[in-house]
Amino acid sequence: MKIDRICRIALLVGALTFLATGVAYANPPKKGPAKAAPKETPDAHLGKGYDALKQDRYDVAAAEFRAALLIDPKLTLRARFPLAVALFESHQAGEARKEFETVRLEVGDHENILYYLGRLDLDDRNFEGAVKNLSKATVKPPFPDTAYYLGFAYFKQGDLTSAEKWLKEAAVATPRDARVQYQLGLVYRNQGREDEAQKVLAQSSEQRQRDSAESQLRLECAQKLDQGAREEAHKICEQLYDPDSVETLTALGTTYGQHGDPEAALKPLQRAAELAPQSPQMQYNLALAFYQLNRLEEAKSVLKDPVARWPDIFQLNALYGAVLAKLGDDVPAYETLHHAYQLNSQDSANADLLFLSILKLGYKSGAGGKYPESLRYFEEAAKMRPSEPEPHRGLAAVYEQTGRHAEAVSEQAEAERLEQSAQRKK
């Protein structure tokens, strides 16, 4: 099911932290004014790659991760594994296996790698290899469906006893997955246990019907929210609340958020974040709801650890920077927004907020008598937005305050020229 894949990708980005264990982060945010981000940096490609991966744009993700590796071939730990995942999801099995095996040589038999190698073995009908890899992966299952695929591999191998064992484990891990009951029914049928087979096959059919009904409820929920009938909408939407399903909770919370009801989104998103603490996407969803409600300290609290743990994810950094900016934490906001800009310089909202943050620090430093620092901020702003007059007004003010009158006049003239040019273009 698509929602399973979405959840797995969200969990995957969190799982990438194992790749950075013991490895210093290559480009931490700098203190004080920093130079504008170069267009071609590994961080920029990594940020775009993770973003594309979460949006199911696997060809774009693969291209970005490859670009990062071209700039820095040593980025096996941060780029090659997600490259392999993007290739896997776009059904390029041969290339995906090659990349997974390369990462395996460097980091060993980690459960994330073994999971995907086991899935590839299943696709190749190498059931012995699938059992071997997935059995190791289940020691610390990286994804909820790990047990299902191991049970399926055992079934295809003809080991019905082991298949039954692991499919029962899967039924506990993913009780809402209709595939599990269906496969377990086939196991029972092959064992000659027809009554039990009929029972679980019926349960599988009922779950598929519930899934279809939930899809219809989500549609009705969204429609009622758009109509502004909140009370009526909540009666429909809350039928979707399942305290034990990350997928359903996330779908409900994002439906509320996307249709203008962030207050109602909090309950399901908080529960989803509790159930999946290793997923940066779940933490982001919750923080975004707090931000939309202007509950900034709570948003900051949610984001603080995820930003440190997953420094390559643009959305986390951009939202954290926006939260810090609204709270008036000016220097941390600037550093975080600048790092987000390094990850994705094409995002206009983050770029606009970074520009305003630089200007604010420029004026703040000047008011505090820190003139060299103020100049550096205004110079950075002018370099970032060459057609904007405000950085030149700031430079003119600092030069005037420091007795550099000729330079003050020059910068003020440049500000006026740019302002007139902008007005002519309107």
HUMO-V894568 format. One record per residue. RES is the residue in one letter. SS is DSSP state (H for helix, E for strand, C for the rest). D_LAST is the distance of its C-alpha to the last C-alpha in Angstrom with 2 decimals. Layout:
[[RES SS D_LAST] [RES SS D_LAST]]
This chain:
[[M C 49.50] [K H 45.77] [I H 45.64] [D H 48.45] [R H 46.48] [I H 43.39] [C H 45.62] [R H 47.38] [I H 44.17] [A H 43.08] [L H 46.50] [L H 46.39] [V H 43.51] [G H 45.67] [A H 48.65] [L H 46.93] [T H 47.81] [F H 51.33] [L H 50.06] [A H 48.84] [T C 52.12] [G C 53.37] [V C 50.39] [A C 48.20] [Y C 44.50] [A C 43.10] [N C 39.84] [P C 39.99] [P C 37.06] [K C 37.29] [K C 37.73] [G C 35.32] [P C 32.23] [A C 32.14] [K C 30.62] [A C 27.74] [A C 29.27] [P C 30.16] [K C 28.94] [E C 32.51] [T C 34.71] [P H 37.49] [D H 36.02] [A H 32.72] [H H 34.74] [L H 37.12] [G H 34.45] [K H 32.87] [G H 36.40] [Y H 37.50] [D H 34.42] [A H 35.05] [L H 38.74] [K H 38.16] [Q C 36.01] [D C 38.80] [R C 36.75] [Y H 39.82] [D H 39.05] [V H 35.80] [A H 37.80] [A H 40.54] [A H 38.19] [E H 36.63] [F H 40.09] [R H 41.38] [A H 38.53] [A H 39.44] [L H 43.07] [L H 42.29] [I H 40.71] [D C 43.53] [P C 46.59] [K C 48.16] [L C 45.81] [T H 48.45] [L H 48.52] [R H 44.81] [A H 43.70] [R H 46.73] [F H 47.91] [P H 44.62] [L H 44.39] [A H 47.83] [V H 46.78] [A H 43.76] [L H 46.17] [F H 48.67] [E H 46.22] [S C 45.12] [H C 48.87] [Q C 49.23] [A H 52.58] [G H 53.98] [E H 51.02] [A H 50.73] [R H 54.42] [K H 54.16] [E H 51.40] [F H 53.22] [E H 56.42] [T H 54.70] [V H 53.46] [R H 56.93] [L H 58.55] [E H 56.52] [V H 56.56] [G C 59.67] [D C 60.41] [H C 57.69] [E H 57.53] [N H 53.91] [I H 54.87] [L H 58.14] [Y H 56.47] [Y H 54.31] [L H 57.19] [G H 59.32] [R H 56.76] [L H 56.71] [D H 60.52] [L H 60.53] [D H 58.31] [D C 60.75] [R C 63.69] [N C 65.01] [F H 66.24] [E H 68.39] [G H 65.44] [A H 63.32] [V H 66.03] [K H 66.40] [N H 62.72] [L H 61.95] [S H 65.14] [K H 63.96] [A H 60.49] [T H 62.02] [V H 63.52] [K H 60.10] [P C 58.09] [P C 54.46] [F C 53.38] [P C 55.01] [D C 56.00] [T H 57.98] [A H 61.31] [Y H 60.54] [Y H 60.09] [L H 63.24] [G H 65.19] [F H 63.90] [A H 64.97] [Y H 68.42] [F H 68.73] [K H 67.93] [Q H 70.43] [G C 73.06] [D C 73.51] [L H 73.38] [T H 74.60] [S H 71.81] [A H 69.29] [E H 70.40] [K H 70.17] [W H 66.59] [L H 65.33] [K H 66.78] [E H 64.89] [A H 61.74] [A H 62.43] [V H 62.35] [A H 59.20] [T C 57.24] [P C 59.06] [R C 56.35] [D C 56.38] [A H 58.21] [R H 58.92] [V H 61.25] [Q H 63.54] [Y H 63.56] [Q H 64.62] [L H 67.18] [G H 68.59] [L H 69.12] [V H 70.92] [Y H 73.22] [R H 73.89] [N H 74.86] [Q C 77.16] [G C 78.86] [R C 77.53] [E H 76.41] [D H 76.29] [E H 73.94] [A H 71.90] [Q H 71.46] [K H 70.46] [V H 67.64] [L H 66.44] [A H 66.17] [Q H 64.20] [S H 61.81] [S H 61.36] [E H 60.78] [Q H 58.12] [R H 56.26] [Q H 56.41] [R H 55.09] [D H 52.21] [S H 51.37] [A H 51.70] [E H 49.40] [S H 46.71] [Q H 47.00] [L H 46.94] [R H 43.74] [L H 42.11] [E H 43.45] [C H 42.44] [A H 38.79] [Q H 38.79] [K H 40.34] [L H 37.90] [D H 34.95] [Q H 36.70] [G C 36.90] [A C 40.70] [R H 41.19] [E H 44.92] [E H 45.71] [A H 43.51] [H H 45.31] [K H 48.67] [I H 47.61] [C H 45.72] [E H 48.47] [Q H 50.89] [L H 49.10] [Y C 49.85] [D C 52.31] [P C 53.00] [D C 54.37] [S C 51.76] [V H 48.77] [E H 47.27] [T H 47.63] [L H 46.48] [T H 43.35] [A H 42.58] [L H 43.14] [G H 41.09] [T H 38.08] [T H 38.36] [Y H 38.25] [G H 35.31] [Q H 33.22] [H C 33.90] [G C 33.04] [D C 36.43] [P H 36.52] [E H 39.42] [A H 41.62] [A H 40.52] [L H 42.15] [K H 45.75] [P H 45.67] [L H 43.37] [Q H 45.61] [R H 48.61] [A H 47.04] [A H 46.22] [E H 49.86] [L H 51.21] [A C 49.08] [P C 48.64] [Q C 48.31] [S C 45.18] [P H 41.87] [Q H 40.14] [M H 42.28] [Q H 41.52] [Y H 37.78] [N H 37.96] [L H 39.84] [A H 37.61] [L H 34.49] [A H 36.21] [F H 37.06] [Y H 33.50] [Q H 32.16] [L C 34.79] [N C 33.81] [R C 37.33] [L H 36.14] [E H 39.52] [E H 40.93] [A H 38.06] [K H 38.60] [S H 42.33] [V H 41.93] [L H 39.62] [K H 41.39] [D H 44.15] [P H 42.31] [V H 39.68] [A H 42.61] [R H 44.52] [W C 41.76] [P C 39.45] [D C 38.06] [I C 36.46] [F H 32.70] [Q H 32.43] [L H 35.10] [N H 33.51] [A H 29.97] [L H 31.38] [Y H 33.76] [G H 31.08] [A H 29.02] [V H 32.26] [L H 33.13] [A H 29.72] [K H 30.08] [L H 33.64] [G C 32.65] [D C 34.62] [D H 32.09] [V H 33.90] [P H 35.21] [A H 31.81] [Y H 30.27] [E H 33.16] [T H 32.97] [L H 29.22] [H H 29.56] [H H 32.40] [A H 30.48] [Y H 27.72] [Q H 30.55] [L H 31.71] [N C 28.39] [S C 25.39] [Q C 23.45] [D C 23.37] [S H 19.91] [A H 21.31] [N H 23.98] [A H 21.82] [D H 19.46] [L H 22.63] [L H 24.25] [F H 21.46] [L H 21.72] [S H 25.48] [I H 25.57] [L H 23.65] [K H 26.02] [L H 29.01] [G H 27.84] [Y H 27.75] [K H 30.89] [S H 32.80] [G H 31.93] [A H 33.08] [G C 36.27] [G C 36.97] [K C 36.43] [Y H 34.46] [P H 35.05] [E H 33.95] [S H 30.86] [L H 29.94] [R H 30.46] [Y H 28.13] [F H 25.26] [E H 26.00] [E H 25.91] [A H 22.53] [A H 21.14] [K H 22.79] [M H 21.51] [R C 17.79] [P C 17.63] [S C 13.92] [E C 14.26] [P C 15.29] [E H 17.67] [P H 20.51] [H H 20.74] [R H 21.08] [G H 23.81] [L H 25.47] [A H 25.46] [A H 27.14] [V H 29.78] [Y H 30.54] [E H 31.00] [Q H 33.29] [T C 35.33] [G C 35.81] [R C 33.73] [H H 32.10] [A H 31.02] [E H 29.17] [A H 27.60] [V H 26.29] [S H 24.97] [E H 23.09] [Q H 21.64] [A H 20.45] [E H 18.86] [A H 17.06] [E H 15.74] [R H 14.75] [L H 12.79] [E H 11.05] [Q H 10.18] [S H 9.08] [A H 6.67] [Q H 5.31] [R H 5.52] [K H 3.81] [K C 0.00]]
